[in-house]
Amino acid sequence: MKNYERYLKTTAEEYDKETIMSFLCRRLPDRKIVPILQEMGGKKVLDVGLGTGHYTRIFLTENNVTGIDRNPHLCKLPVKVYQGGATEISRLAGAKKFDGVVSTWMTEYLSPDELGIFFVESKKALKAGGKLITTVISGYGLGFMYVTMAKMLRGIDKYGYTKKEITEKLRAAEFTEIKIINLNSWVGIPLAYLVIAKN
């Protein structure tokens, strides 16, 4: 996850600061993301790249939650957070099995090879019938602009993917039931996808 180290000296308050981009791009997708996550009630969940736990809070009252993040200092919630990345689930979580592997707004840092490994690692960590729920930046529209501008203006490597690329990587990881939901910005331009894949 190149460039993720820039958060090493960031506080949780700085990380969660509202920006114009977060307002334009996150609020509307949340209307689709949050209800899906709320369906995970009473489950054992692994939250990968949880950051400060913006979405993790949804699980805390009814769920057994474990986290993985490059910068665990960002999460102040009562959750066990392993320090590491999305491609290291087996090493960090060991033989534990989860009802759900969740990752929101993290896969943009994963190269094509890393995204494939993340899907494979998620599959290994899921119980039979478990679900991978993740967001992936679109390779088109606003998603493409977002990835391009991150590189041009800030020198940050981010990645966007097409539905076909996502599906191929999920099938290579041996997921069978795959659902990909469009997450558009306020102006209706494609930004990202909500991906749900069943083990």
CORRA-V352773 format. One record per residue. N is the residue number from 1. RES is the residue in one small letter. SS is DSSP state (hx for helix, st for strand, lp for the rest). OMEGA is omega in whole degrees, -180 to 180 (none if undefined). D_CENTER is the distance of its C-alpha to the mean C-alpha in Angstrom with 2 decimals. Layout:
N/RES/SS/OMEGA/D_CENTER
N/RES/SS/OMEGA/D_CENTER
This chain:
1/m/lp/-180/12.92
2/k/lp/176/15.89
3/n/lp/178/16.31
4/y/hx/-180/13.74
5/e/hx/180/17.00
6/r/hx/178/18.03
7/y/hx/-177/16.44
8/l/lp/-178/18.85
9/k/lp/180/21.44
10/t/lp/176/19.37
11/t/lp/178/19.98
12/a/hx/-179/17.72
13/e/hx/178/19.97
14/e/hx/-178/19.64
15/y/hx/-176/15.84
16/d/lp/-177/15.89
17/k/lp/180/18.76
18/e/lp/176/18.79
19/t/lp/177/19.38
20/i/hx/-179/20.70
21/m/hx/-180/17.62
22/s/hx/178/15.38
23/f/hx/-177/18.15
24/l/hx/-171/18.54
25/c/hx/-174/14.99
26/r/hx/-174/13.10
27/r/hx/-178/15.90
28/l/hx/176/16.57
29/p/hx/180/13.12
30/d/hx/180/12.98
31/r/hx/177/16.04
32/k/hx/-176/14.30
33/i/hx/-173/11.00
34/v/hx/179/13.00
35/p/hx/178/15.66
36/i/hx/180/13.51
37/l/hx/180/11.98
38/q/hx/177/15.61
39/e/lp/-179/16.79
40/m/lp/-178/15.39
41/g/lp/177/18.31
42/g/lp/-176/20.26
43/k/lp/174/17.82
44/k/st/-170/16.75
45/v/st/171/13.00
46/l/st/-179/10.94
47/d/st/-175/8.06
48/v/st/-176/6.44
49/g/lp/-172/6.30
50/l/lp/180/7.70
51/g/lp/180/10.04
52/t/lp/179/12.89
53/g/lp/179/11.54
54/h/lp/179/11.66
55/y/lp/-178/10.09
56/t/hx/-180/11.26
57/r/hx/-180/14.75
58/i/hx/-174/14.67
59/f/lp/-164/14.97
60/l/lp/-175/17.51
61/t/lp/-174/20.73
62/e/lp/-169/20.66
63/n/lp/171/18.16
64/n/st/-172/18.20
65/v/st/173/14.96
66/t/st/-179/14.16
67/g/st/171/11.65
68/i/st/179/10.94
69/d/st/176/10.77
70/r/lp/-177/12.99
71/n/lp/-176/14.57
72/p/hx/180/15.15
73/h/hx/-179/17.88
74/l/hx/-176/15.64
75/c/lp/179/15.15
76/k/lp/-180/18.50
77/l/lp/179/17.78
78/p/lp/-177/19.72
79/v/lp/173/17.01
80/k/st/-179/17.54
81/v/st/175/15.09
82/y/st/178/15.65
83/q/st/-180/15.70
84/g/lp/-175/14.10
85/g/lp/-175/11.37
86/a/hx/-180/9.09
87/t/hx/-175/12.37
88/e/hx/-175/14.36
89/i/hx/-179/13.38
90/s/hx/-179/16.96
91/r/hx/-175/18.65
92/l/hx/-176/16.99
93/a/hx/179/16.87
94/g/lp/-176/20.00
95/a/lp/-180/21.29
96/k/lp/178/19.50
97/k/lp/-175/18.30
98/f/st/174/15.82
99/d/st/-180/15.97
100/g/st/168/12.24
101/v/st/-175/9.19
102/v/st/176/6.27
103/s/st/-178/2.60
104/t/lp/176/2.88
105/w/lp/177/4.53
106/m/lp/-173/4.19
107/t/hx/177/5.40
108/e/hx/178/8.26
109/y/hx/-175/9.73
110/l/lp/174/10.19
111/s/lp/179/13.66
112/p/hx/179/14.70
113/d/hx/-179/15.94
114/e/hx/178/12.96
115/l/hx/177/10.67
116/g/hx/179/13.52
117/i/hx/178/13.77
118/f/hx/179/10.21
119/f/hx/179/11.14
120/v/hx/-180/14.52
121/e/hx/178/13.52
122/s/hx/179/11.43
123/k/hx/180/14.57
124/k/hx/-175/16.81
125/a/hx/-176/15.25
126/l/st/170/15.59
127/k/st/173/18.92
128/a/st/-178/20.86
129/g/st/179/19.63
130/g/st/-176/16.21
131/k/st/166/13.10
132/l/st/177/9.71
133/i/st/-177/7.68
134/t/st/173/4.63
135/t/st/178/5.16
136/v/st/178/7.24
137/i/st/-180/9.92
138/s/st/175/13.33
139/g/lp/-179/16.02
140/y/lp/171/18.50
141/g/hx/-177/19.71
142/l/hx/177/18.01
143/g/hx/178/14.93
144/f/hx/179/17.54
145/m/hx/-180/19.29
146/y/hx/-180/16.33
147/v/hx/-179/15.69
148/t/hx/-179/19.50
149/m/hx/178/20.27
150/a/hx/179/17.87
151/k/hx/-176/19.88
152/m/hx/-173/23.22
153/l/hx/-174/23.26
154/r/hx/179/21.32
155/g/lp/-177/21.32
156/i/lp/178/17.55
157/d/lp/174/16.19
158/k/lp/-173/13.24
159/y/lp/173/12.78
160/g/lp/-175/12.87
161/y/st/175/13.65
162/t/lp/177/16.03
163/k/hx/180/15.82
164/k/hx/180/18.34
165/e/hx/179/16.50
166/i/hx/-179/13.39
167/t/hx/180/15.96
168/e/hx/-179/18.01
169/k/hx/177/15.42
170/l/hx/178/14.52
171/r/hx/177/18.30
172/a/hx/177/18.97
173/a/lp/177/16.81
174/e/lp/168/19.12
175/f/lp/-177/17.02
176/t/lp/-179/19.63
177/e/st/-176/18.55
178/i/st/177/15.99
179/k/st/-180/15.36
180/i/st/-175/13.85
181/i/st/178/14.26
182/n/st/172/14.97
183/l/st/-177/13.50
184/n/st/175/16.46
185/s/lp/-180/17.62
186/w/lp/-178/20.72
187/v/lp/175/22.97
188/g/lp/-180/21.59
189/i/lp/180/20.36
190/p/st/178/17.30
191/l/st/-173/14.24
192/a/st/177/11.21
193/y/st/168/10.63
194/l/st/-174/9.30
195/v/st/177/9.55
196/i/st/-179/11.32
197/a/st/-176/13.07
198/k/st/179/15.73
199/n/lp/none/17.24
